[in-house]
Amino acid sequence: MSFSQMAQLELMNALNSITSEAELKEFRDLVANYFAQKAQKAIDALWNDGSINENTIEQWGAEHMRTPYRYASHRS
């Protein structure tokens, strides 16, 4: 069994114990916080090793990264 499959089973077991909307919200917040902490640690590591700095973050803020739409190619 892969780690992904084991994680899915663990999540299913956790979800089976949720009995109210409040518990569901708490579970969602818990998962969101877990991934936010992982992202923050990764960003901190990039900052500490010099891969990113204040200028990098300023450049990211000015970037326009929206995917262009190609309506003509999707029309029949």
N, CA, C and O atoms as a GROMACS GRO file, in nm:
protein
  304
    1MET      N    1   0.084  -0.117   0.000
    1MET     CA    2   0.000   0.000   0.000
    1MET      C    3   0.089   0.124   0.000
    1MET      O    4   0.185   0.132   0.077
    2SER      N    5   0.057   0.219  -0.086
    2SER     CA    6   0.138   0.341  -0.096
    2SER      C    7   0.106   0.437   0.018
    2SER      O    8   0.004   0.423   0.087
    3PHE      N    9   0.194   0.535   0.037
    3PHE     CA   10   0.169   0.636   0.139
    3PHE      C   11   0.043   0.715   0.108
    3PHE      O   12  -0.032   0.753   0.198
    4SER      N   13   0.020   0.739  -0.020
    4SER     CA   14  -0.101   0.811  -0.061
    4SER      C   15  -0.226   0.733  -0.022
    4SER      O   16  -0.323   0.791   0.028
    5GLN      N   17  -0.224   0.604  -0.045
    5GLN     CA   18  -0.339   0.520  -0.010
    5GLN      C   19  -0.358   0.515   0.142
    5GLN      O   20  -0.471   0.518   0.192
    6MET      N   21  -0.247   0.507   0.214
    6MET     CA   22  -0.256   0.505   0.361
    6MET      C   23  -0.313   0.638   0.412
    6MET      O   24  -0.393   0.641   0.505
    7ALA      N   25  -0.271   0.748   0.351
    7ALA     CA   26  -0.321   0.879   0.391
    7ALA      C   27  -0.471   0.890   0.364
    7ALA      O   28  -0.546   0.945   0.445
    8GLN      N   29  -0.513   0.838   0.250
    8GLN     CA   30  -0.657   0.840   0.218
    8GLN      C   31  -0.737   0.761   0.320
    8GLN      O   32  -0.844   0.805   0.361
    9LEU      N   33  -0.686   0.646   0.362
    9LEU     CA   34  -0.756   0.567   0.463
    9LEU      C   35  -0.763   0.641   0.596
    9LEU      O   36  -0.867   0.640   0.663
   10GLU      N   37  -0.653   0.704   0.634
   10GLU     CA   38  -0.652   0.780   0.758
   10GLU      C   39  -0.754   0.894   0.754
   10GLU      O   40  -0.826   0.919   0.850
   11LEU      N   41  -0.759   0.963   0.640
   11LEU     CA   42  -0.856   1.072   0.625
   11LEU      C   43  -0.999   1.020   0.631
   11LEU      O   44  -1.085   1.081   0.694
   12MET      N   45  -1.024   0.909   0.565
   12MET     CA   46  -1.158   0.850   0.567
   12MET      C   47  -1.198   0.812   0.710
   12MET      O   48  -1.312   0.835   0.751
   13ASN      N   49  -1.106   0.756   0.786
   13ASN     CA   50  -1.134   0.722   0.925
   13ASN      C   51  -1.165   0.848   1.007
   13ASN      O   52  -1.257   0.849   1.088
   14ALA      N   53  -1.088   0.952   0.984
   14ALA     CA   54  -1.112   1.077   1.056
   14ALA      C   55  -1.246   1.137   1.017
   14ALA      O   56  -1.321   1.185   1.102
   15LEU      N   57  -1.277   1.135   0.889
   15LEU     CA   58  -1.403   1.192   0.842
   15LEU      C   59  -1.524   1.115   0.896
   15LEU      O   60  -1.629   1.174   0.920
   16ASN      N   61  -1.509   0.986   0.914
   16ASN     CA   62  -1.620   0.906   0.967
   16ASN      C   63  -1.657   0.944   1.109
   16ASN      O   64  -1.769   0.918   1.153
   17SER      N   65  -1.565   1.006   1.182
   17SER     CA   66  -1.594   1.043   1.321
   17SER      C   67  -1.657   1.181   1.332
   17SER      O   68  -1.698   1.221   1.441
   18ILE      N   69  -1.665   1.255   1.222
   18ILE     CA   70  -1.724   1.389   1.225
   18ILE      C   71  -1.876   1.376   1.230
   18ILE      O   72  -1.938   1.309   1.148
   19THR      N   73  -1.935   1.443   1.331
   19THR     CA   74  -2.079   1.429   1.351
   19THR      C   75  -2.155   1.561   1.344
   19THR      O   76  -2.277   1.563   1.360
   20SER      N   77  -2.083   1.672   1.321
   20SER     CA   78  -2.154   1.801   1.314
   20SER      C   79  -2.082   1.895   1.219
   20SER      O   80  -1.968   1.873   1.180
   21GLU      N   81  -2.153   2.001   1.184
   21GLU     CA   82  -2.094   2.102   1.097
   21GLU      C   83  -1.977   2.171   1.166
   21GLU      O   84  -1.878   2.206   1.102
   22ALA      N   85  -1.987   2.189   1.297
   22ALA     CA   86  -1.879   2.252   1.373
   22ALA      C   87  -1.752   2.166   1.369
   22ALA      O   88  -1.642   2.217   1.355
   23GLU      N   89  -1.769   2.034   1.382
   23GLU     CA   90  -1.654   1.944   1.375
   23GLU      C   91  -1.594   1.944   1.235
   23GLU      O   92  -1.473   1.935   1.220
   24LEU      N   93  -1.678   1.953   1.133
   24LEU     CA   94  -1.629   1.958   0.996
   24LEU      C   95  -1.546   2.084   0.974
   24LEU      O   96  -1.439   2.078   0.914
   25LYS      N   97  -1.595   2.198   1.024
   25LYS     CA   98  -1.520   2.322   1.012
   25LYS      C   99  -1.386   2.311   1.085
   25LYS      O  100  -1.282   2.354   1.035
   26GLU      N  101  -1.390   2.253   1.204
   26GLU     CA  102  -1.266   2.236   1.281
   26GLU      C  103  -1.168   2.147   1.206
   26GLU      O  104  -1.047   2.174   1.205
   27PHE      N  105  -1.217   2.041   1.143
   27PHE     CA  106  -1.131   1.952   1.066
   27PHE      C  107  -1.072   2.025   0.945
   27PHE      O  108  -0.952   2.012   0.917
   28ARG      N  109  -1.154   2.100   0.874
   28ARG     CA  110  -1.105   2.177   0.759
   28ARG      C  111  -0.996   2.275   0.802
   28ARG      O  112  -0.893   2.288   0.736
   29ASP      N  113  -1.021   2.343   0.914
   29ASP     CA  114  -0.922   2.439   0.965
   29ASP      C  115  -0.791   2.369   1.001
   29ASP      O  116  -0.682   2.421   0.975
   30LEU      N  117  -0.803   2.252   1.062
   30LEU     CA  118  -0.686   2.175   1.100
   30LEU      C  119  -0.601   2.137   0.978
   30LEU      O  120  -0.479   2.152   0.979
   31VAL      N  121  -0.667   2.089   0.874
   31VAL     CA  122  -0.597   2.051   0.751
   31VAL      C  123  -0.536   2.174   0.684
   31VAL      O  124  -0.422   2.170   0.638
   32ALA      N  125  -0.612   2.282   0.678
   32ALA     CA  126  -0.561   2.406   0.616
   32ALA      C  127  -0.439   2.458   0.692
   32ALA      O  128  -0.340   2.499   0.631
   33ASN      N  129  -0.445   2.455   0.824
   33ASN     CA  130  -0.331   2.501   0.904
   33ASN      C  131  -0.208   2.413   0.885
   33ASN      O  132  -0.096   2.462   0.881
   34TYR      N  133  -0.230   2.283   0.873
   34TYR     CA  134  -0.119   2.191   0.849
   34TYR      C  135  -0.045   2.228   0.721
   34TYR      O  136   0.077   2.239   0.720
   35PHE      N  137  -0.121   2.247   0.612
   35PHE     CA  138  -0.056   2.278   0.485
   35PHE      C  139   0.000   2.420   0.484
   35PHE      O  140   0.101   2.446   0.417
   36ALA      N  141  -0.061   2.512   0.555
   36ALA     CA  142  -0.007   2.648   0.565
   36ALA      C  143   0.128   2.645   0.637
   36ALA      O  144   0.221   2.716   0.597
   37GLN      N  145   0.139   2.565   0.743
   37GLN     CA  146   0.266   2.553   0.815
   37GLN      C  147   0.374   2.491   0.728
   37GLN      O  148   0.490   2.533   0.731
   38LYS      N  149   0.336   2.389   0.649
   38LYS     CA  150   0.434   2.328   0.557
   38LYS      C  151   0.483   2.431   0.455
   38LYS      O  152   0.602   2.437   0.426
   39ALA      N  153   0.392   2.510   0.402
   39ALA     CA  154   0.429   2.613   0.305
   39ALA      C  155   0.520   2.717   0.369
   39ALA      O  156   0.618   2.760   0.308
   40GLN      N  157   0.487   2.759   0.491
   40GLN     CA  158   0.569   2.858   0.560
   40GLN      C  159   0.710   2.805   0.586
   40GLN      O  160   0.807   2.879   0.570
   41LYS      N  161   0.722   2.680   0.625
   41LYS     CA  162   0.855   2.620   0.647
   41LYS      C  163   0.935   2.617   0.517
   41LYS      O  164   1.055   2.644   0.517
   42ALA      N  165   0.869   2.585   0.407
   42ALA     CA  166   0.938   2.581   0.277
   42ALA      C  167   0.983   2.720   0.236
   42ALA      O  168   1.094   2.737   0.186
   43ILE      N  169   0.898   2.820   0.257
   43ILE     CA  170   0.935   2.958   0.225
   43ILE      C  171   1.049   3.005   0.314
   43ILE      O  172   1.142   3.071   0.267
   44ASP      N  173   1.042   2.972   0.442
   44ASP     CA  174   1.150   3.009   0.534
   44ASP      C  175   1.283   2.947   0.490
   44ASP      O  176   1.387   3.012   0.497
   45ALA      N  177   1.279   2.822   0.446
   45ALA     CA  178   1.402   2.755   0.400
   45ALA      C  179   1.458   2.826   0.277
   45ALA      O  180   1.579   2.844   0.266
   46LEU      N  181   1.371   2.866   0.184
   46LEU     CA  182   1.417   2.939   0.065
   46LEU      C  183   1.477   3.074   0.104
   46LEU      O  184   1.577   3.117   0.047
   47TRP      N  185   1.415   3.141   0.200
   47TRP     CA  186   1.466   3.270   0.247
   47TRP      C  187   1.602   3.250   0.313
   47TRP      O  188   1.696   3.325   0.285
   48ASN      N  189   1.612   3.150   0.400
   48ASN     CA  190   1.737   3.128   0.475
   48ASN      C  191   1.852   3.086   0.386
   48ASN      O  192   1.967   3.119   0.416
   49ASP      N  193   1.825   3.013   0.277
   49ASP     CA  194   1.937   2.973   0.190
   49ASP      C  195   1.964   3.076   0.080
   49ASP      O  196   2.051   3.054  -0.005
   50GLY      N  197   1.891   3.188   0.082
   50GLY     CA  198   1.917   3.296  -0.013
   50GLY      C  199   1.850   3.280  -0.147
   50GLY      O  200   1.874   3.361  -0.237
   51SER      N  201   1.766   3.179  -0.164
   51SER     CA  202   1.698   3.159  -0.292
   51SER      C  203   1.596   3.269  -0.320
   51SER      O  204   1.572   3.304  -0.435
   52ILE      N  205   1.536   3.323  -0.214
   52ILE     CA  206   1.445   3.436  -0.229
   52ILE      C  207   1.484   3.544  -0.129
   52ILE      O  208   1.545   3.516  -0.026
   53ASN      N  209   1.447   3.667  -0.162
   53ASN     CA  210   1.472   3.780  -0.073
   53ASN      C  211   1.361   3.883  -0.093
   53ASN      O  212   1.263   3.856  -0.163
   54GLU      N  213   1.376   3.997  -0.032
   54GLU     CA  214   1.274   4.103  -0.041
   54GLU      C  215   1.244   4.140  -0.186
   54GLU      O  216   1.128   4.160  -0.222
   55ASN      N  217   1.349   4.150  -0.269
   55ASN     CA  218   1.329   4.185  -0.409
   55ASN      C  219   1.248   4.079  -0.484
   55ASN      O  220   1.163   4.112  -0.567
   56THR      N  221   1.274   3.953  -0.454
   56THR     CA  222   1.199   3.844  -0.517
   56THR      C  223   1.051   3.857  -0.486
   56THR      O  224   0.966   3.843  -0.574
   57ILE      N  225   1.020   3.883  -0.361
   57ILE     CA  226   0.881   3.894  -0.319
   57ILE      C  227   0.815   4.015  -0.385
   57ILE      O  228   0.699   4.008  -0.425
   58GLU      N  229   0.888   4.126  -0.396
   58GLU     CA  230   0.835   4.244  -0.465
   58GLU      C  231   0.807   4.212  -0.612
   58GLU      O  232   0.705   4.256  -0.666
   59GLN      N  233   0.895   4.137  -0.676
   59GLN     CA  234   0.873   4.098  -0.816
   59GLN      C  235   0.750   4.010  -0.830
   59GLN      O  236   0.672   4.027  -0.923
   60TRP      N  237   0.733   3.917  -0.737
   60TRP     CA  238   0.615   3.830  -0.741
   60TRP      C  239   0.487   3.913  -0.732
   60TRP      O  240   0.388   3.883  -0.799
   61GLY      N  241   0.490   4.016  -0.648
   61GLY     CA  242   0.373   4.101  -0.632
   61GLY      C  243   0.337   4.177  -0.757
   61GLY      O  244   0.221   4.215  -0.776
   62ALA      N  245   0.435   4.202  -0.844
   62ALA     CA  246   0.412   4.277  -0.966
   62ALA      C  247   0.383   4.187  -1.087
   62ALA      O  248   0.348   4.237  -1.194
   63GLU      N  249   0.399   4.056  -1.071
   63GLU     CA  250   0.380   3.965  -1.183
   63GLU      C  251   0.233   3.946  -1.217
   63GLU      O  252   0.146   3.949  -1.130
   64HIS      N  253   0.210   3.927  -1.345
   64HIS     CA  254   0.076   3.894  -1.393
   64HIS      C  255   0.085   3.752  -1.446
   64HIS      O  256   0.134   3.728  -1.556
   65MET      N  257   0.037   3.657  -1.366
   65MET     CA  258   0.056   3.516  -1.400
   65MET      C  259  -0.073   3.448  -1.446
   65MET      O  260  -0.080   3.325  -1.448
   66ARG      N  261  -0.173   3.523  -1.481
   66ARG     CA  262  -0.300   3.466  -1.522
   66ARG      C  263  -0.283   3.394  -1.656
   66ARG      O  264  -0.218   3.445  -1.747
   67THR      N  265  -0.340   3.278  -1.665
   67THR     CA  266  -0.334   3.200  -1.789
   67THR      C  267  -0.423   3.265  -1.894
   67THR      O  268  -0.541   3.289  -1.868
   68PRO      N  269  -0.368   3.293  -2.012
   68PRO     CA  270  -0.453   3.353  -2.116
   68PRO      C  271  -0.556   3.251  -2.166
   68PRO      O  272  -0.526   3.132  -2.181
   69TYR      N  273  -0.674   3.298  -2.193
   69TYR     CA  274  -0.780   3.212  -2.245
   69TYR      C  275  -0.776   3.214  -2.396
   69TYR      O  276  -0.750   3.318  -2.458
   70ARG      N  277  -0.803   3.101  -2.455
   70ARG     CA  278  -0.807   3.089  -2.601
   70ARG      C  279  -0.947   3.043  -2.639
   70ARG      O  280  -0.970   2.925  -2.665
   71TYR      N  281  -1.040   3.138  -2.641
   71TYR     CA  282  -1.180   3.104  -2.664
   71TYR      C  283  -1.202   3.040  -2.801
   71TYR      O  284  -1.284   2.949  -2.814
   72ALA      N  285  -1.133   3.086  -2.901
   72ALA     CA  286  -1.156   3.036  -3.037
   72ALA      C  287  -1.125   2.887  -3.048
   72ALA      O  288  -1.194   2.815  -3.121
   73SER      N  289  -1.023   2.840  -2.977
   73SER     CA  290  -0.985   2.700  -2.989
   73SER      C  291  -1.080   2.607  -2.914
   73SER      O  292  -1.080   2.486  -2.938
   74HIS      N  293  -1.161   2.662  -2.823
   74HIS     CA  294  -1.253   2.580  -2.747
   74HIS      C  295  -1.394   2.578  -2.804
   74HIS      O  296  -1.478   2.501  -2.760
   75ARG      N  297  -1.419   2.662  -2.902
   75ARG     CA  298  -1.552   2.668  -2.961
   75ARG      C  299  -1.566   2.566  -3.072
   75ARG      O  300  -1.471   2.535  -3.142
   76SER      N  301  -1.688   2.514  -3.086
   76SER     CA  302  -1.712   2.418  -3.194
   76SER      C  303  -1.776   2.484  -3.312
   76SER      O  304  -1.804   2.418  -3.413
   0.00000   0.00000   0.00000
